[in-house]
Amino acid sequence: MADGQFHIEIITPEKVVVSDDIDTMEAPGISGEFQVLADHTPFLSGLRVGAVIYTKSGKKTAVSISGGFCEVQPAKTVILAHTAEPAGNIDVKRAKEAHNRAKQRLDTPGKEIDIERAEAALARAMNRLKVAELH
């Protein structure tokens, strides 16, 4: 690990999505966005649906997450995410279809429609589309 870098891991229940030494990271905390640098003061934060953006040697990489938790230590940051998908891996067609399905459910709600679940699906789809644009 180079001076001024720290290790990041983004992990889902299925796999390790990212494991790398990086320069900076930005994440969508439940109380607002935050940035992490090497030798950061330790803390824990819940995460909301959003983009984790990290920089290594001047190159930015975005990862769509659907919430979770982040533990920051001086030399390592670990994100435990419900789901995580690097921008380059996002299937835009599938994300648009999910967006349209969720929007349709919200536009024509019935007794069998779980509004909260449809709103969460819409937020995840919109985030995936936004992160895909960053690639």
CNS distance restraints for C-alpha pairs under 8 A (distance, minus, plus):
assign (resid   1 and name CA) (resid   5 and name CA) 6.30 0.50 0.50
assign (resid   1 and name CA) (resid   6 and name CA) 7.08 0.50 0.50
assign (resid   1 and name CA) (resid   7 and name CA) 7.84 0.50 0.50
assign (resid   1 and name CA) (resid  21 and name CA) 6.13 0.50 0.50
assign (resid   4 and name CA) (resid  23 and name CA) 6.43 0.50 0.50
assign (resid   4 and name CA) (resid  37 and name CA) 7.75 0.50 0.50
assign (resid   4 and name CA) (resid  38 and name CA) 5.50 0.50 0.50
assign (resid   5 and name CA) (resid  21 and name CA) 6.12 0.50 0.50
assign (resid   5 and name CA) (resid  22 and name CA) 5.23 0.50 0.50
assign (resid   5 and name CA) (resid  23 and name CA) 4.66 0.50 0.50
assign (resid   5 and name CA) (resid  24 and name CA) 7.62 0.50 0.50
assign (resid   5 and name CA) (resid  37 and name CA) 7.48 0.50 0.50
assign (resid   5 and name CA) (resid  38 and name CA) 5.36 0.50 0.50
assign (resid   5 and name CA) (resid  75 and name CA) 7.72 0.50 0.50
assign (resid   6 and name CA) (resid  21 and name CA) 5.38 0.50 0.50
assign (resid   6 and name CA) (resid  22 and name CA) 5.59 0.50 0.50
assign (resid   6 and name CA) (resid  23 and name CA) 6.55 0.50 0.50
assign (resid   6 and name CA) (resid  37 and name CA) 7.40 0.50 0.50
assign (resid   6 and name CA) (resid  38 and name CA) 5.16 0.50 0.50
assign (resid   6 and name CA) (resid  39 and name CA) 7.72 0.50 0.50
assign (resid   6 and name CA) (resid  74 and name CA) 7.51 0.50 0.50
assign (resid   6 and name CA) (resid  75 and name CA) 4.79 0.50 0.50
assign (resid   6 and name CA) (resid  76 and name CA) 5.46 0.50 0.50
assign (resid   6 and name CA) (resid  77 and name CA) 7.54 0.50 0.50
assign (resid   7 and name CA) (resid  19 and name CA) 7.18 0.50 0.50
assign (resid   7 and name CA) (resid  20 and name CA) 5.64 0.50 0.50
assign (resid   7 and name CA) (resid  21 and name CA) 4.29 0.50 0.50
assign (resid   7 and name CA) (resid  22 and name CA) 6.16 0.50 0.50
assign (resid   7 and name CA) (resid  75 and name CA) 6.18 0.50 0.50
assign (resid   7 and name CA) (resid  76 and name CA) 4.55 0.50 0.50
assign (resid   7 and name CA) (resid  77 and name CA) 6.25 0.50 0.50
assign (resid   8 and name CA) (resid  18 and name CA) 7.12 0.50 0.50
assign (resid   8 and name CA) (resid  19 and name CA) 5.66 0.50 0.50
assign (resid   8 and name CA) (resid  20 and name CA) 5.57 0.50 0.50
assign (resid   8 and name CA) (resid  21 and name CA) 6.21 0.50 0.50
assign (resid   8 and name CA) (resid  22 and name CA) 6.91 0.50 0.50
assign (resid   8 and name CA) (resid  76 and name CA) 5.74 0.50 0.50
assign (resid   8 and name CA) (resid  77 and name CA) 4.82 0.50 0.50
assign (resid   8 and name CA) (resid  78 and name CA) 5.83 0.50 0.50
assign (resid   8 and name CA) (resid  79 and name CA) 7.82 0.50 0.50
assign (resid   9 and name CA) (resid  16 and name CA) 7.10 0.50 0.50
assign (resid   9 and name CA) (resid  17 and name CA) 7.45 0.50 0.50
assign (resid   9 and name CA) (resid  18 and name CA) 5.25 0.50 0.50
assign (resid   9 and name CA) (resid  19 and name CA) 4.50 0.50 0.50
assign (resid   9 and name CA) (resid  20 and name CA) 6.83 0.50 0.50
assign (resid   9 and name CA) (resid  76 and name CA) 7.94 0.50 0.50
assign (resid   9 and name CA) (resid  77 and name CA) 6.40 0.50 0.50
assign (resid   9 and name CA) (resid  78 and name CA) 4.83 0.50 0.50
assign (resid   9 and name CA) (resid  79 and name CA) 6.11 0.50 0.50
assign (resid  10 and name CA) (resid  16 and name CA) 6.11 0.50 0.50
assign (resid  10 and name CA) (resid  17 and name CA) 5.47 0.50 0.50
assign (resid  10 and name CA) (resid  18 and name CA) 4.96 0.50 0.50
assign (resid  10 and name CA) (resid  19 and name CA) 6.74 0.50 0.50
assign (resid  10 and name CA) (resid  78 and name CA) 6.03 0.50 0.50
assign (resid  10 and name CA) (resid  79 and name CA) 4.68 0.50 0.50
assign (resid  10 and name CA) (resid  80 and name CA) 6.15 0.50 0.50
assign (resid  10 and name CA) (resid  81 and name CA) 6.98 0.50 0.50
assign (resid  10 and name CA) (resid  84 and name CA) 7.48 0.50 0.50
assign (resid  11 and name CA) (resid  15 and name CA) 5.96 0.50 0.50
assign (resid  11 and name CA) (resid  16 and name CA) 4.42 0.50 0.50
assign (resid  11 and name CA) (resid  17 and name CA) 5.61 0.50 0.50
assign (resid  11 and name CA) (resid  18 and name CA) 7.08 0.50 0.50
assign (resid  11 and name CA) (resid  78 and name CA) 7.57 0.50 0.50
assign (resid  11 and name CA) (resid  79 and name CA) 6.06 0.50 0.50
assign (resid  11 and name CA) (resid  80 and name CA) 5.01 0.50 0.50
assign (resid  11 and name CA) (resid  81 and name CA) 6.03 0.50 0.50
assign (resid  11 and name CA) (resid  84 and name CA) 7.58 0.50 0.50
assign (resid  12 and name CA) (resid  16 and name CA) 6.34 0.50 0.50
assign (resid  12 and name CA) (resid  17 and name CA) 7.13 0.50 0.50
assign (resid  12 and name CA) (resid  80 and name CA) 5.89 0.50 0.50
assign (resid  12 and name CA) (resid  81 and name CA) 5.09 0.50 0.50
assign (resid  12 and name CA) (resid  82 and name CA) 5.73 0.50 0.50
assign (resid  12 and name CA) (resid  83 and name CA) 5.66 0.50 0.50
assign (resid  12 and name CA) (resid  84 and name CA) 6.58 0.50 0.50
assign (resid  13 and name CA) (resid  81 and name CA) 7.77 0.50 0.50
assign (resid  13 and name CA) (resid  82 and name CA) 7.00 0.50 0.50
assign (resid  13 and name CA) (resid  83 and name CA) 7.90 0.50 0.50
assign (resid  17 and name CA) (resid  84 and name CA) 6.85 0.50 0.50
assign (resid  17 and name CA) (resid  85 and name CA) 7.42 0.50 0.50
assign (resid  17 and name CA) (resid  86 and name CA) 7.88 0.50 0.50
assign (resid  21 and name CA) (resid  56 and name CA) 7.50 0.50 0.50
assign (resid  22 and name CA) (resid  54 and name CA) 6.95 0.50 0.50
assign (resid  22 and name CA) (resid  55 and name CA) 6.01 0.50 0.50
assign (resid  22 and name CA) (resid  56 and name CA) 4.71 0.50 0.50
assign (resid  22 and name CA) (resid  57 and name CA) 7.73 0.50 0.50
assign (resid  23 and name CA) (resid  37 and name CA) 6.53 0.50 0.50
assign (resid  23 and name CA) (resid  38 and name CA) 7.02 0.50 0.50
assign (resid  23 and name CA) (resid  54 and name CA) 7.41 0.50 0.50
assign (resid  23 and name CA) (resid  55 and name CA) 5.54 0.50 0.50
assign (resid  23 and name CA) (resid  56 and name CA) 5.22 0.50 0.50
assign (resid  23 and name CA) (resid  57 and name CA) 7.13 0.50 0.50
assign (resid  24 and name CA) (resid  35 and name CA) 7.10 0.50 0.50
assign (resid  24 and name CA) (resid  36 and name CA) 5.76 0.50 0.50
assign (resid  24 and name CA) (resid  37 and name CA) 5.02 0.50 0.50
assign (resid  24 and name CA) (resid  38 and name CA) 7.44 0.50 0.50
assign (resid  24 and name CA) (resid  54 and name CA) 5.52 0.50 0.50
assign (resid  24 and name CA) (resid  55 and name CA) 5.23 0.50 0.50
assign (resid  24 and name CA) (resid  56 and name CA) 7.25 0.50 0.50
assign (resid  25 and name CA) (resid  35 and name CA) 5.52 0.50 0.50
assign (resid  25 and name CA) (resid  36 and name CA) 5.17 0.50 0.50
assign (resid  25 and name CA) (resid  37 and name CA) 6.86 0.50 0.50
assign (resid  25 and name CA) (resid  52 and name CA) 6.98 0.50 0.50
assign (resid  25 and name CA) (resid  53 and name CA) 5.65 0.50 0.50
assign (resid  25 and name CA) (resid  54 and name CA) 4.14 0.50 0.50
assign (resid  25 and name CA) (resid  55 and name CA) 6.42 0.50 0.50
assign (resid  26 and name CA) (resid  33 and name CA) 6.88 0.50 0.50
assign (resid  26 and name CA) (resid  34 and name CA) 5.59 0.50 0.50
assign (resid  26 and name CA) (resid  35 and name CA) 4.31 0.50 0.50
assign (resid  26 and name CA) (resid  36 and name CA) 6.41 0.50 0.50
assign (resid  26 and name CA) (resid  52 and name CA) 5.62 0.50 0.50
assign (resid  26 and name CA) (resid  53 and name CA) 5.18 0.50 0.50
assign (resid  26 and name CA) (resid  54 and name CA) 6.26 0.50 0.50
assign (resid  27 and name CA) (resid  33 and name CA) 5.63 0.50 0.50
assign (resid  27 and name CA) (resid  34 and name CA) 5.56 0.50 0.50
assign (resid  27 and name CA) (resid  35 and name CA) 6.51 0.50 0.50
assign (resid  27 and name CA) (resid  47 and name CA) 7.55 0.50 0.50
assign (resid  27 and name CA) (resid  50 and name CA) 7.58 0.50 0.50
assign (resid  27 and name CA) (resid  51 and name CA) 6.41 0.50 0.50
assign (resid  27 and name CA) (resid  52 and name CA) 4.61 0.50 0.50
assign (resid  27 and name CA) (resid  53 and name CA) 6.67 0.50 0.50
assign (resid  28 and name CA) (resid  32 and name CA) 6.10 0.50 0.50
assign (resid  28 and name CA) (resid  33 and name CA) 4.56 0.50 0.50
assign (resid  28 and name CA) (resid  34 and name CA) 6.68 0.50 0.50
assign (resid  28 and name CA) (resid  47 and name CA) 5.69 0.50 0.50
assign (resid  28 and name CA) (resid  48 and name CA) 5.84 0.50 0.50
assign (resid  28 and name CA) (resid  49 and name CA) 7.09 0.50 0.50
assign (resid  28 and name CA) (resid  50 and name CA) 5.61 0.50 0.50
assign (resid  28 and name CA) (resid  51 and name CA) 6.52 0.50 0.50
assign (resid  28 and name CA) (resid  52 and name CA) 6.83 0.50 0.50
assign (resid  29 and name CA) (resid  33 and name CA) 5.20 0.50 0.50
assign (resid  29 and name CA) (resid  34 and name CA) 6.46 0.50 0.50
assign (resid  29 and name CA) (resid  45 and name CA) 6.20 0.50 0.50
assign (resid  29 and name CA) (resid  46 and name CA) 5.83 0.50 0.50
assign (resid  29 and name CA) (resid  47 and name CA) 4.43 0.50 0.50
assign (resid  29 and name CA) (resid  48 and name CA) 6.01 0.50 0.50
assign (resid  30 and name CA) (resid  45 and name CA) 7.22 0.50 0.50
assign (resid  30 and name CA) (resid  46 and name CA) 5.52 0.50 0.50
assign (resid  30 and name CA) (resid  47 and name CA) 5.13 0.50 0.50
assign (resid  30 and name CA) (resid  48 and name CA) 5.42 0.50 0.50
assign (resid  36 and name CA) (resid  40 and name CA) 6.34 0.50 0.50
assign (resid  36 and name CA) (resid  72 and name CA) 7.79 0.50 0.50
assign (resid  38 and name CA) (resid  74 and name CA) 6.00 0.50 0.50
assign (resid  38 and name CA) (resid  75 and name CA) 6.13 0.50 0.50
assign (resid  39 and name CA) (resid  73 and name CA) 7.42 0.50 0.50
assign (resid  39 and name CA) (resid  74 and name CA) 3.88 0.50 0.50
assign (resid  39 and name CA) (resid  75 and name CA) 5.95 0.50 0.50
assign (resid  40 and name CA) (resid  72 and name CA) 7.27 0.50 0.50
assign (resid  40 and name CA) (resid  73 and name CA) 6.50 0.50 0.50
assign (resid  40 and name CA) (resid  74 and name CA) 4.74 0.50 0.50
assign (resid  40 and name CA) (resid  75 and name CA) 7.78 0.50 0.50
assign (resid  41 and name CA) (resid  72 and name CA) 7.41 0.50 0.50
assign (resid  41 and name CA) (resid  73 and name CA) 6.59 0.50 0.50
assign (resid  41 and name CA) (resid  74 and name CA) 6.12 0.50 0.50
assign (resid  42 and name CA) (resid  71 and name CA) 7.45 0.50 0.50
assign (resid  42 and name CA) (resid  72 and name CA) 5.04 0.50 0.50
assign (resid  42 and name CA) (resid  73 and name CA) 4.52 0.50 0.50
assign (resid  42 and name CA) (resid  74 and name CA) 6.33 0.50 0.50
assign (resid  43 and name CA) (resid  71 and name CA) 6.06 0.50 0.50
assign (resid  43 and name CA) (resid  72 and name CA) 5.30 0.50 0.50
assign (resid  43 and name CA) (resid  73 and name CA) 7.04 0.50 0.50
assign (resid  44 and name CA) (resid  69 and name CA) 7.31 0.50 0.50
assign (resid  44 and name CA) (resid  70 and name CA) 5.67 0.50 0.50
assign (resid  44 and name CA) (resid  71 and name CA) 4.64 0.50 0.50
assign (resid  44 and name CA) (resid  72 and name CA) 6.30 0.50 0.50
assign (resid  45 and name CA) (resid  69 and name CA) 5.76 0.50 0.50
assign (resid  45 and name CA) (resid  70 and name CA) 5.24 0.50 0.50
assign (resid  45 and name CA) (resid  71 and name CA) 6.71 0.50 0.50
assign (resid  46 and name CA) (resid  67 and name CA) 7.50 0.50 0.50
assign (resid  46 and name CA) (resid  68 and name CA) 5.93 0.50 0.50
assign (resid  46 and name CA) (resid  69 and name CA) 4.42 0.50 0.50
assign (resid  46 and name CA) (resid  70 and name CA) 6.29 0.50 0.50
assign (resid  47 and name CA) (resid  67 and name CA) 4.75 0.50 0.50
assign (resid  47 and name CA) (resid  68 and name CA) 4.91 0.50 0.50
assign (resid  47 and name CA) (resid  69 and name CA) 5.26 0.50 0.50
assign (resid  47 and name CA) (resid  70 and name CA) 6.86 0.50 0.50
assign (resid  48 and name CA) (resid  65 and name CA) 7.85 0.50 0.50
assign (resid  48 and name CA) (resid  66 and name CA) 6.36 0.50 0.50
assign (resid  48 and name CA) (resid  67 and name CA) 4.14 0.50 0.50
assign (resid  48 and name CA) (resid  68 and name CA) 6.73 0.50 0.50
assign (resid  49 and name CA) (resid  64 and name CA) 7.76 0.50 0.50
assign (resid  49 and name CA) (resid  65 and name CA) 5.70 0.50 0.50
assign (resid  49 and name CA) (resid  66 and name CA) 4.16 0.50 0.50
assign (resid  49 and name CA) (resid  67 and name CA) 4.75 0.50 0.50
assign (resid  49 and name CA) (resid 123 and name CA) 7.20 0.50 0.50
assign (resid  49 and name CA) (resid 124 and name CA) 6.49 0.50 0.50
assign (resid  49 and name CA) (resid 127 and name CA) 7.12 0.50 0.50
assign (resid  50 and name CA) (resid  64 and name CA) 5.99 0.50 0.50
assign (resid  50 and name CA) (resid  65 and name CA) 5.64 0.50 0.50
assign (resid  50 and name CA) (resid  66 and name CA) 6.53 0.50 0.50
assign (resid  50 and name CA) (resid  67 and name CA) 7.42 0.50 0.50
assign (resid  50 and name CA) (resid 127 and name CA) 5.91 0.50 0.50
assign (resid  51 and name CA) (resid  62 and name CA) 6.23 0.50 0.50
assign (resid  51 and name CA) (resid  63 and name CA) 5.52 0.50 0.50
assign (resid  51 and name CA) (resid  64 and name CA) 4.69 0.50 0.50
assign (resid  51 and name CA) (resid  65 and name CA) 6.01 0.50 0.50
assign (resid  51 and name CA) (resid 127 and name CA) 7.33 0.50 0.50
assign (resid  51 and name CA) (resid 131 and name CA) 6.51 0.50 0.50
assign (resid  52 and name CA) (resid  62 and name CA) 5.69 0.50 0.50
assign (resid  52 and name CA) (resid  63 and name CA) 5.15 0.50 0.50
assign (resid  52 and name CA) (resid  64 and name CA) 6.46 0.50 0.50
assign (resid  52 and name CA) (resid  65 and name CA) 7.06 0.50 0.50
assign (resid  53 and name CA) (resid  60 and name CA) 6.60 0.50 0.50
assign (resid  53 and name CA) (resid  61 and name CA) 5.57 0.50 0.50
assign (resid  53 and name CA) (resid  62 and name CA) 4.41 0.50 0.50
assign (resid  53 and name CA) (resid  63 and name CA) 6.37 0.50 0.50
assign (resid  54 and name CA) (resid  60 and name CA) 5.62 0.50 0.50
assign (resid  54 and name CA) (resid  61 and name CA) 5.41 0.50 0.50
assign (resid  54 and name CA) (resid  62 and name CA) 6.59 0.50 0.50
assign (resid  55 and name CA) (resid  59 and name CA) 5.37 0.50 0.50
assign (resid  55 and name CA) (resid  60 and name CA) 4.42 0.50 0.50
assign (resid  55 and name CA) (resid  61 and name CA) 6.32 0.50 0.50
assign (resid  56 and name CA) (resid  60 and name CA) 6.65 0.50 0.50
assign (resid  61 and name CA) (resid  86 and name CA) 7.72 0.50 0.50
assign (resid  61 and name CA) (resid  87 and name CA) 7.53 0.50 0.50
assign (resid  61 and name CA) (resid 135 and name CA) 7.60 0.50 0.50
assign (resid  62 and name CA) (resid  86 and name CA) 6.04 0.50 0.50
assign (resid  62 and name CA) (resid  87 and name CA) 5.57 0.50 0.50
assign (resid  62 and name CA) (resid 131 and name CA) 6.41 0.50 0.50
assign (resid  62 and name CA) (resid 134 and name CA) 6.80 0.50 0.50
assign (resid  62 and name CA) (resid 135 and name CA) 7.34 0.50 0.50
assign (resid  63 and name CA) (resid  84 and name CA) 6.36 0.50 0.50
assign (resid  63 and name CA) (resid  85 and name CA) 5.38 0.50 0.50
assign (resid  63 and name CA) (resid  86 and name CA) 4.11 0.50 0.50
assign (resid  63 and name CA) (resid  87 and name CA) 5.52 0.50 0.50
assign (resid  63 and name CA) (resid 131 and name CA) 6.89 0.50 0.50
assign (resid  64 and name CA) (resid  83 and name CA) 7.94 0.50 0.50
assign (resid  64 and name CA) (resid  84 and name CA) 5.47 0.50 0.50
assign (resid  64 and name CA) (resid  85 and name CA) 5.11 0.50 0.50
assign (resid  64 and name CA) (resid  86 and name CA) 6.15 0.50 0.50
assign (resid  64 and name CA) (resid  87 and name CA) 6.73 0.50 0.50
assign (resid  64 and name CA) (resid 127 and name CA) 6.68 0.50 0.50
assign (resid  64 and name CA) (resid 128 and name CA) 5.81 0.50 0.50
assign (resid  64 and name CA) (resid 131 and name CA) 5.99 0.50 0.50
assign (resid  65 and name CA) (resid  81 and name CA) 6.31 0.50 0.50
assign (resid  65 and name CA) (resid  82 and name CA) 7.16 0.50 0.50
assign (resid  65 and name CA) (resid  83 and name CA) 5.48 0.50 0.50
assign (resid  65 and name CA) (resid  84 and name CA) 4.43 0.50 0.50
assign (resid  65 and name CA) (resid  85 and name CA) 6.60 0.50 0.50
assign (resid  66 and name CA) (resid  81 and name CA) 6.67 0.50 0.50
assign (resid  66 and name CA) (resid  82 and name CA) 5.77 0.50 0.50
assign (resid  66 and name CA) (resid  83 and name CA) 5.44 0.50 0.50
assign (resid  66 and name CA) (resid  84 and name CA) 6.83 0.50 0.50
assign (resid  66 and name CA) (resid 124 and name CA) 6.28 0.50 0.50
assign (resid  67 and name CA) (resid  81 and name CA) 5.68 0.50 0.50
assign (resid  67 and name CA) (resid  82 and name CA) 5.82 0.50 0.50
assign (resid  67 and name CA) (resid  83 and name CA) 7.43 0.50 0.50
assign (resid  68 and name CA) (resid  79 and name CA) 7.22 0.50 0.50
assign (resid  68 and name CA) (resid  80 and name CA) 5.53 0.50 0.50
assign (resid  68 and name CA) (resid  81 and name CA) 4.24 0.50 0.50
assign (resid  68 and name CA) (resid  82 and name CA) 5.57 0.50 0.50
assign (resid  69 and name CA) (resid  79 and name CA) 5.75 0.50 0.50
assign (resid  69 and name CA) (resid  80 and name CA) 5.23 0.50 0.50
assign (resid  69 and name CA) (resid  81 and name CA) 6.39 0.50 0.50
assign (resid  70 and name CA) (resid  77 and name CA) 7.08 0.50 0.50
assign (resid  70 and name CA) (resid  78 and name CA) 5.69 0.50 0.50
assign (resid  70 and name CA) (resid  79 and name CA) 4.39 0.50 0.50
assign (resid  70 and name CA) (resid  80 and name CA) 6.30 0.50 0.50
assign (resid  71 and name CA) (resid  77 and name CA) 5.67 0.50 0.50
assign (resid  71 and name CA) (resid  78 and name CA) 5.26 0.50 0.50
assign (resid  71 and name CA) (resid  79 and name CA) 6.48 0.50 0.50
assign (resid  72 and name CA) (resid  76 and name CA) 6.37 0.50 0.50
assign (resid  72 and name CA) (resid  77 and name CA) 4.45 0.50 0.50
assign (resid  72 and name CA) (resid  78 and name CA) 6.58 0.50 0.50
assign (resid  73 and name CA) (resid  77 and name CA) 5.83 0.50 0.50
assign (resid  85 and name CA) (resid  89 and name CA) 6.35 0.50 0.50
assign (resid  85 and name CA) (resid  90 and name CA) 6.48 0.50 0.50
assign (resid  86 and name CA) (resid  90 and name CA) 6.75 0.50 0.50
assign (resid  87 and name CA) (resid 128 and name CA) 7.78 0.50 0.50
assign (resid  87 and name CA) (resid 131 and name CA) 5.55 0.50 0.50
assign (resid  87 and name CA) (resid 132 and name CA) 4.70 0.50 0.50
assign (resid  87 and name CA) (resid 133 and name CA) 7.68 0.50 0.50
assign (resid  87 and name CA) (resid 134 and name CA) 6.79 0.50 0.50
assign (resid  87 and name CA) (resid 135 and name CA) 5.47 0.50 0.50
assign (resid  88 and name CA) (resid 132 and name CA) 6.69 0.50 0.50
assign (resid  88 and name CA) (resid 135 and name CA) 5.83 0.50 0.50
assign (resid  90 and name CA) (resid  95 and name CA) 7.66 0.50 0.50
assign (resid  90 and name CA) (resid 128 and name CA) 6.86 0.50 0.50
assign (resid  90 and name CA) (resid 129 and name CA) 7.98 0.50 0.50
assign (resid  90 and name CA) (resid 132 and name CA) 6.09 0.50 0.50
assign (resid  91 and name CA) (resid  95 and name CA) 6.23 0.50 0.50
assign (resid  92 and name CA) (resid  96 and name CA) 6.07 0.50 0.50
assign (resid  92 and name CA) (resid 128 and name CA) 7.83 0.50 0.50
assign (resid  92 and name CA) (resid 129 and name CA) 6.40 0.50 0.50
assign (resid  92 and name CA) (resid 132 and name CA) 7.02 0.50 0.50
assign (resid  93 and name CA) (resid  97 and name CA) 6.25 0.50 0.50
assign (resid  94 and name CA) (resid  98 and name CA) 6.22 0.50 0.50
assign (resid  95 and name CA) (resid  99 and name CA) 6.10 0.50 0.50
assign (resid  95 and name CA) (resid 125 and name CA) 5.35 0.50 0.50
assign (resid  95 and name CA) (resid 126 and name CA) 7.75 0.50 0.50
assign (resid  95 and name CA) (resid 128 and name CA) 6.51 0.50 0.50
assign (resid  95 and name CA) (resid 129 and name CA) 6.37 0.50 0.50
assign (resid  96 and name CA) (resid 100 and name CA) 6.14 0.50 0.50
assign (resid  96 and name CA) (resid 125 and name CA) 7.03 0.50 0.50
assign (resid  96 and name CA) (resid 129 and name CA) 7.29 0.50 0.50
assign (resid  97 and name CA) (resid 101 and name CA) 6.17 0.50 0.50
assign (resid  98 and name CA) (resid 102 and name CA) 6.15 0.50 0.50
assign (resid  98 and name CA) (resid 121 and name CA) 7.40 0.50 0.50
assign (resid  98 and name CA) (resid 122 and name CA) 7.35 0.50 0.50
assign (resid  98 and name CA) (resid 125 and name CA) 6.02 0.50 0.50
assign (resid  99 and name CA) (resid 103 and name CA) 6.05 0.50 0.50
assign (resid  99 and name CA) (resid 121 and name CA) 7.44 0.50 0.50
assign (resid  99 and name CA) (resid 122 and name CA) 5.43 0.50 0.50
assign (resid  99 and name CA) (resid 125 and name CA) 5.13 0.50 0.50
assign (resid  99 and name CA) (resid 126 and name CA) 6.57 0.50 0.50
assign (resid 100 and name CA) (resid 104 and name CA) 6.01 0.50 0.50
assign (resid 101 and name CA) (resid 105 and name CA) 6.26 0.50 0.50
assign (resid 102 and name CA) (resid 106 and name CA) 6.29 0.50 0.50
assign (resid 102 and name CA) (resid 118 and name CA) 5.25 0.50 0.50
assign (resid 102 and name CA) (resid 119 and name CA) 7.04 0.50 0.50
assign (resid 102 and name CA) (resid 121 and name CA) 6.05 0.50 0.50
assign (resid 102 and name CA) (resid 122 and name CA) 5.22 0.50 0.50
assign (resid 103 and name CA) (resid 107 and name CA) 6.04 0.50 0.50
assign (resid 103 and name CA) (resid 118 and name CA) 7.70 0.50 0.50
assign (resid 103 and name CA) (resid 122 and name CA) 6.59 0.50 0.50
assign (resid 104 and name CA) (resid 108 and name CA) 6.13 0.50 0.50
assign (resid 105 and name CA) (resid 109 and name CA) 5.60 0.50 0.50
assign (resid 105 and name CA) (resid 113 and name CA) 6.81 0.50 0.50
assign (resid 105 and name CA) (resid 115 and name CA) 7.87 0.50 0.50
assign (resid 105 and name CA) (resid 118 and name CA) 6.55 0.50 0.50
assign (resid 106 and name CA) (resid 115 and name CA) 6.65 0.50 0.50
assign (resid 106 and name CA) (resid 118 and name CA) 6.53 0.50 0.50
assign (resid 106 and name CA) (resid 119 and name CA) 7.35 0.50 0.50
assign (resid 109 and name CA) (resid 113 and name CA) 5.74 0.50 0.50
assign (resid 109 and name CA) (resid 115 and name CA) 7.40 0.50 0.50
assign (resid 113 and name CA) (resid 118 and name CA) 7.66 0.50 0.50
assign (resid 114 and name CA) (resid 118 and name CA) 6.23 0.50 0.50
assign (resid 115 and name CA) (resid 119 and name CA) 6.10 0.50 0.50
assign (resid 116 and name CA) (resid 120 and name CA) 6.23 0.50 0.50
assign (resid 117 and name CA) (resid 121 and name CA) 6.18 0.50 0.50
assign (resid 118 and name CA) (resid 122 and name CA) 6.13 0.50 0.50
assign (resid 119 and name CA) (resid 123 and name CA) 6.21 0.50 0.50
assign (resid 120 and name CA) (resid 124 and name CA) 6.24 0.50 0.50
assign (resid 121 and name CA) (resid 125 and name CA) 6.16 0.50 0.50
assign (resid 122 and name CA) (resid 126 and name CA) 6.06 0.50 0.50
assign (resid 123 and name CA) (resid 127 and name CA) 6.10 0.50 0.50
assign (resid 124 and name CA) (resid 128 and name CA) 6.19 0.50 0.50
assign (resid 125 and name CA) (resid 129 and name CA) 6.28 0.50 0.50
assign (resid 126 and name CA) (resid 130 and name CA) 6.16 0.50 0.50
assign (resid 127 and name CA) (resid 131 and name CA) 6.06 0.50 0.50
assign (resid 128 and name CA) (resid 132 and name CA) 6.02 0.50 0.50
assign (resid 129 and name CA) (resid 133 and name CA) 6.49 0.50 0.50
assign (resid 130 and name CA) (resid 134 and name CA) 6.98 0.50 0.50
assign (resid 131 and name CA) (resid 135 and name CA) 7.17 0.50 0.50
